[in-house]
Amino acid sequence: MEVYEDDGNVVLFDATNPLAWVEASRTVRLADVL
């Protein structure tokens, strides 16, 4: 798993399959789910 920041948002992606994008209808805070 790789992470980068874009315009104040944290983006997580699979480094072994960088073309496997996931689209979400809403955002969630990591602190709320961990």
VENGIRA-V601499 format. One record per backbone hydrogen bond with DSSP energy under -0.5 kcal/mol. NH is the residue of the N-H (numbers start at 1). CO is the residue of the C=O. E is the energy in kcal/mol with one decimal. If there is no record, write none. Layout:
BEGIN
<<NH,CO,E> <NH,CO,E>>
END
This chain:
BEGIN
<<2,13,-3.2> <4,11,-2.1> <6,9,-3.2> <9,6,-1.6> <11,4,-3.5> <13,2,-2.3> <15,13,-0.8> <17,14,-1.0> <18,15,-0.5> <20,17,-2.1> <21,19,-1.7> <32,29,-1.0> <33,29,-0.8> <33,30,-1.0> <34,30,-1.7>>
END
